[in-house]
Amino acid sequence: MPITRALLSVSDKTGLIDFAKALSAKGVDLISTGGTSKALKDAGLKVNDVSAVTGFPEIMDGRVKTLHPKIHGGLLSVRGLATHEQARKDNDIENIDLLVVNLYPFEETLARGAAEDEMIENIDIGGPAMIRAAAKNHASVTVIVDPKDYAAVLQEIAADGNTQLATRKRLAAKAYARTASYDAAIANWFNHANKIEAPDFFAIGGRLAQSLRYGENPHQKAAAYKSGDRRTGILDARQIQGKELSYNNINDADAALEALREFPAGKPACVIVKHANPCGVATGADLAAAYKKALACDSTSAFGGIIALNRKLDGPTAEEISKLFTEVIIAPEADEAALQIIAAKKNLRLLLLPTLHAAAAELPMVKSIAGGLLVQTPDQASIAQMELKTVTKRAPSAQELEDLTFAFRVAKHVKSNAIVFVKDGATIGIGAGQMSRIDSTRIAARKAEDAKLSLKGSALASDAFFPFPDGLLAAADAGATAIIQPGGGMRDDEVIKAADERGLAMVFTSIRHFRH
C-alpha cells in the first residue's frame, strides 16, 4: 500500500520544506500542527491542520492537540484487520501512513540552564505518544524522528510508493531509542533537581556523537554518545586537525581534561596523560615552562600521550610539544603561531574547548557490570574545601603545604593505589594502579630516579590511608618530608608515630580519592 497521508510536527525544521514538497509531489496529503503548519503553508504547500482533522481545537496553550482518537486511531489501526477497519469506519478515522516528529528541545533547554517553568514546558507529551504509536505499528506506518532519515525515505517512496519493512523496523528502533533517551534526560533532571541519589528506576540515554573505528582493541566495536549533561567535555571540543579520535584517545583525553580542571586558569598548567593516568602535571611561569616541568616527570610514558593545557596554546609551547610524538593536545584556544607549528604534524589531533573550565558534573557516573550497572555521583570533593588536620608534631611549611595540596589534586585522578610525589608545583614521581600501596610508593620513587629528579624535600600524596607504616617509611627513605593522606586506618597511630620518628609533617584530609 502506498503512503497517502502524512502527519508532520517538528521543532527542528531542518530539511522540512524540501521533504514536504517531495511528499506533496507524490500526492501525499499533509497534516500538521502549530509552527510546522505555518512553515509549510508559508512555503506554498496545502496542509490540513490537526484541529480540522480532529474537529477539536488546540487547547491549554497547545498542551492538548494531537492526543485524540482520530490521530492515534490513524496511527495504530492494523491494516486489513476487520475489527480495526470497522472501528475506523464507525468513527470516521483515516489512516496515517507516515509520521514525522522531533520533540520539544528539552535537552537544549537544559543545556542553557533554563528555569524550572521553562523546563516543564519543554517536556513533550503528544510527540512521544505519537512516535511510540507509529513505531508500534511499523508493519504499516513509517516513523521519522531525525531529519537525517528524510533522504532515504524519499528514495524508497520514489521507487515503490512506500518504504521497505526493513526500513520501517530500523526507524521504529530509532524512534523508541529517541523517546527513551528523551525520557532519561527528563528523569535525570528531576532526580538532580530533587536530590534523589538512588531512584528506583535508573535511565541513561545519549545521542550518537561519532562512530569509532574500534574500541579499546581492534576486534571491539565502539561509538561515542553525548549524554546531555550540561558539563562540556571532549565530545564538545572542536577538532582542528589530525586523524579521527579513537576510543582510547577519547577516554584518555577525558582523563586529561578532568585532571586539568583541578587547576583553574589563574596559573599556567599542563597535564600529560597516558592510558588514563597522569604521568606528569605541573604549573609554571608560562605554559611552555609548565609543559617542560610536566614532561620531566616521566618523558618515557609521555611518548604518544595526551596533553591538556589550561591556557591558549602559544608558539613556544607548541614548538616544545612538537619535539615529542603526541596523540592529542587539548587547549581552550590556540594562536596563529601555534596553529602553524602543529599543522606540520599531520596526525596530531588538536582539540579546542573554550569552555574548558566548566561547571561541576550533574549526571551520575555509570559503569556496566555483568547483569547490571554501578551508579555513583561524581567525585566532586575538592581539597580547597577540606579541613586539613596536622597529625604530627611538625606542621608542614608553607611550601610543603602548597605542594601537598597540589599532590592531592593530582592523586584524585591517578588510578588506585595512587602515590604522587610533588616538588615546587610539579609532579616528580607517580605510582598508579598497584595492588599494594607500598608497591605504588616504590614505583613512584623509581620513576623519579629514572628521570633523574631528586625527591629530597618533596611532598607526597596518597589517595587512601597507609594501612602500615611501610609505605610512609619508603617515602621518607626516598626523600619526602611531608605527607598528605585521608587517614582513617586501624594503624593510624603507628603511621603517625613513624612519621614523627622521621621528622615528617603529615596532614589528614578525611576524604578518600579511590579511582578504579
N, C-alpha and C positions, 0 to 999 in steps of 0.2 A: 504494500500500500504506500503511495507517495505521501510525502509531507504536504499537507494542505493548510495547516493552521499553526501559527507560532505565537508564543507569548514572550515578549522581551521586556525585562525590567532590571536595569543595571545602574550601579553607581559609577563604575568605571566605564566610560563611554568610548574607550579606545577601539577604533575599527568598527564601531557600531553602525554608522551610516552606510558604509560600503557593504557591510554584511546584510543589513536590512534591505538595501536596494537590490542585492543579488537574489534574496529570497522573494521579494516582490516581483522581480522579473520572471521568476519561475511560477508565478501565480499563487504564492503562499499568502494567505490572509494574516495580517499583523494585528496583534492585541498588545496594548502597553499600558503603563501607568505613569502618572506624575511627570517628572522631569524627562524621563525617557520618551514618553509620548510626545512631549513638546519638541524635543530634539528631532524626532522622526518627522513630525508634521512640518517643522521649520525647514527640513530637507526636501519637502515636497512629496512625502510618502503618505499614502492613505492608511490610517490607523484607527482601529476601534479601541476606545478607552475601556478599561476593565469595568468601570461603573456602568457602561452601556451594556456590557455582556451580562453582568450580574443583576442589573436592574436595581442596584443599591449604591448609594453614593459612598465615596471615601469619607470616613468619619474619624473623629478623635485625632485630628492633626495628622491623618494618614496612617495611624497605627493599624486601622482596620480597612483593608481594601481588597486583598486577594484571598482572605480567609472566607471562602464562600463555596458552596457545593457546585456551582457552575464552573468554577475554576478547578477545584480538586477532583470533581467528578470527571472533568475533561482530561485530567492528567492520569487518573487512576483506573479508568474503565478498561477492562480486559476486552480487547477487540475480539469480536466473534462469539463471546460468551453470552448466551441468550438472556440470562437474568440481568447482566450489566447493560446489554443493548436495550432491554425493556425499561430499565431504570432511567437510562438516558432519554428515551423517548417520552416516558411519563413526566419527566422533569425538565424537558426542553434543554438538555445539556449537549453541547457539541464537543467532539474530541479535540484535544490539543496535542499535536504531534511533536512539537519542538518547544523546549523551554530554555530561555537564555536568561540567567540570573547571576549577577555577582552582588555580594552582600554589602550592607551598610559598612562603611570603613571603620569598624571598631578598633582594629589593630593600629591603624594610622592615628586615630583619635587618642588612643592610649599612649602612643609613642611621643606625642607632643604634649603630654601631661595635662589633658583637659580635666575640667572639674567633673564632679560626680554626676550632676544633672545631664551634662553633655554626653558622658559615657553611657548613661542609661538610654538616652535617646538614640544612640548609635548601636544598640542591640537589635539586630534584625529578627523579626518573628515570621512574617509572611514569606520572606525569601527562603530560609532554611526549610520551612514546611513544604513549599512547592518543590524545592530541589529534591528533598527526600521522597516526595510522592512520585516525581518524574523518574528518579533513579530506580525506585522500586519497580516501576512499570517499564523498565528498559526494553522489554520484549517489543514494545511498540513506540516508546517515547524516547527521543534524543534529548539529553540534558547537557547544557554547556555552562560552566562556571568560570571559564577563563578565556579571554579574547584570543589567546594563542591557538585555540582549537577552531576558530572560525574557518580558516582556510581549508583544513582537512574535511570539515563537514560540508562545506560548499562544493568541494571537489567530488565527494560521493553523491551529493544531491544532483549535481550536474550530470553525473554518469547514469544514475539509476532512479532519480527522483526521491530517494531516501538514503539513509545511512545503513551500513552493514551492521549486523547484530554484534559482531566482534567490537566494532567501534562504539556501539551503544553500551556494551558491557564495560569497556575501558573508561568511557566517560562517566558511567554510573559509579565506578570505583573511585574515580577522581572527585566526583560530587560528594560522596559520603566522607571521603578524607577531608574535603574542604569544610564541610559543616562540622566535622569532628574537631578540626584544628581551630575553627572559629569558636566553637563552644568551649574548647580548652582555654583559649585566651580569656574568654569571659569568666570562666570558673576561677582561673588563676588570679584574675583581677579582684574578684570578690574575696577570695581567700586571703590575698595580700592585704586588701583594704580592711578586712575584718580580723587580721592577725590569726587566721586559722592555720596552724602549722602542720597538722596531720588530718586532712579531710578524709572522710570515709571512702570517698572515691577520688582518685587522682588522675588527672588528664594531662597529657602532653600533646603538643602539636607543633607543626612548623611548616614553612614554605620552602620549597627547593631553592637553594641559592646557587648551587652548581653540582653537576655530576662530576665525580672524580675518577681519574684513570684507574685507580685501585685503592685498596685500604692500606692497613699497616704493612701488608705484604702483597706482592703482585697477584696472588691467587684469590684475594679477597675483594669483593665489590664494595663500593662506598659512594656516599653522596653527603653533601653538607646542606643543612637546613637552618633557616633563621627562625628563632623561637618566638619573637615578638617582645622580648624583654627590652625595656627602654634603654638599658645599658648598651652602648655601642661596643662593637668588638671587631675582630679580624674580618668578618664577613661584610662589615660596613666600610672597610678600607677601599681606597681607590688604587688599583694596581697600575703603576706607571709603565713597567716593562717586565720582561722576563717570562719564563715558562709558566704554564698554568700551575697553580698551587696544588700540591698533593695532600693526601690525608695527613701525613706526618708533618708536612710544612704547616698546615693549619693548626694542628694540635700543638706543635712547638711554638708557633707564633703566638697562639693564645696564652701559653705559659709565660712567654717573654713579656707580653703586654700586661698581664696581671701582676707580674713581679715589678715591672716598671711603674705601675700605678701606686706602688708604695712610696714613690719618690716624686713629690709634686714638682712643678716646673720652676720653682724658686732657684734651684741649683742644677746645673747640667748633670745628667745621669745617664748611664749606659748599663744595659743588661744583656748578657750573652747567654743563650740557652742552647743546650744540646740534649736531645732525647728527653725533652720536657723538664730538664733540671737546669737551673742556673749554674754556669761554670765560671762566671765572672760578673761581678756587679761593682760599680764604682761611681762616685761623684768626682767632679774636678772643677778647676777654674774655668775651663771651657769644655765643649763637647769632645774635642779631639783628645784632651787630657783625660777625660773620664773614660773614653774608649780605650786608650792605651793602658790605663790602670786596670780596667776590667779584663782586657786581653792578657795582661801579665799574670793573672791568677792561674790560668790554665790554657795556654795558647794551643796545646795539642788538642784538647777537647773542642776548642772554639772552631777548629777547621770544619767547614761545612755546617756551621751553626746558624742561629738566628740572632740578629742584633736589633735591639729595641732602644730608641733614643727619645728622651723627653723634650728635646728642643728641635728647632728647624735644622735639618741636615745641611751642613755647610761644606764648602770646598775642601778645607783642610781635613775635616773628619772623613769625608768621602774618599779623599786621597789615601788616608791611613787604612780605611776599611778595604779598599780595592787591592791592597797588598796581600790579602788573605782570601782564600776561597770561602765565600759566604753564600748561603742559600737565600736568605731573606733579610731585608732591612725594613724596619718599621719606624716611622717618624711622623710627627704631626704635619710637617711640610718639608720642602727642600728648595734651596736656592738654585739659581741657574748654573752656577759653577759645579755644584754637586750633581745636578742632573746630567751635565756633560760628561763628568768623570764616570758616573755609574753607567751611562749609556754604552761605554766601551765594553762593559761586562754584559754581554747579550743575555745570558741565562740567569743573571742575578735579579731576583724579584725585589722591586721597591714598592712598598705599601705606604700610602699616606693616609693618616687618620686624624683630621683636625680635632675631633672630639676625643682625643686620646685620654685626657683627664676627665673621665666620665663619672657620673653618679654611681652610687652603690648598686649592685645587682639586686633585682627584685625576685626573679623566678628562682625556685629551688634547684639544687643540683641533683642530677639523676644519674644513676649507674645501673646498668642492666645486670641481672644475675639470672641463673637458671630458674625459670618459672616465675620471675617477678622483677621488681625494681627496688633499689635502695634510694631513698629520697631524703635530702637534708637541706637545711638553709645554708647559704654561702658562709664561709669563714670571713666575717667582716670585722673580727677583733683587731683593733689597731693598738700598737704599743703606745701611741700617743695618748690613748685613753686609759691605759693600765696604770694601776698604782704599784710602782716598783718598791720592793721591800729589801733593804740591805740586811742580809742574814749573817754576815761575817763580821769579825772585829774591825776589819778595814773596809771603809767605804770606797767606791770607785772614784778616781779623779774625774775632773770634768771631761778630759779627752777620752778616758776609758768609758765613761757613761755614754758619750756620743757614739763611740764605736760599738758599744753593747747594743744600743737601740738599733743601730744600722744592721748589725748582725742578726738581731731577732726579726727584723723586717724581711731579711733575705731567707732566714730559716723557715719562715712561713710558706715559702714557695719551693723548698727543697724536699724531695721525697724522703719519707721516714725510713730508717732513723736518720735525722739530719743533724750535722755538725758544721758550723760555719765559723772560721777564723776571720777577723777583720782588723785592719790597722789603718788609721788615717783615712777613713772613708772609702775603703776598698776591700773587697774580699781577697784573702791571700791563701785560703785553703778551704775546700768544701768536700765533705764526705756525705754521700747520699745513698739511700735505698738499701742499707745493710740490715742484716737480721739482728745485729747487736750494736749497741751504742759505742762500745769500745772499738769495734772494727771501723765504724764511721770516723771516730776520732783519729785513729791511726792512719786511715786513708787520707783524711784532710791534711794531716801533718806531713805525710809523704808527698802529697801533691805540692805543698808549699816548698818542700825540699827540692823536688824535681824542677820547680820553677825558679829555684834559687832566691826564694823570698824568705826573709827572716821572720819567724814567729815571736821573737823576743819582744815583750811588751804588748802583745796582741790581746784582743778581746775575743771571747768565744761564746757562741750561742748554741744551745741545744733545744730542739723543738719540743722535747719532753724531759721529764726528770731523769737524773742519773740514778739508776737502780742500785749501783755500787760506787764506791769511791774510785774504782779503777779508771773509768773514762776521764774523770776530773784530773786524776794524777797524771795520766798520759798527756792531757792538755798542758798541765803545768810543766811537765818534763820537756814538752815541745817549745815552751816559752811564753805561754799565755799567762797574763797577770790578772785578768778579770773574766768572770763567768756570768752569763745570764741564762736562766732556765726557769721552767714553770714551778718547780718544787712539787711537793705532794707525794713523794715516795716514802716507803716504810723506813728507809735508812737515811732520811734527810739529815738526821743528827750526825751520822757517821760521815756523810759527804761534807757537811758544814765544818766538822772537826778537821777533816783532811785539808779543806781549803784554808782554814786558819793556820794549820801547821806549816803550810807552804806560803803563807802571807798573801793569799789571793783575796781579791774583793769579789763577792758574789751577791747577786740580787735575784730575787724570785719575782715572777710575773703573775703566778697563779692561773695563767692561761696557757693551754697546750696548743700546738700547731701541727698535729699529725696530718700528713698528706700521703695517702696511699695510692 
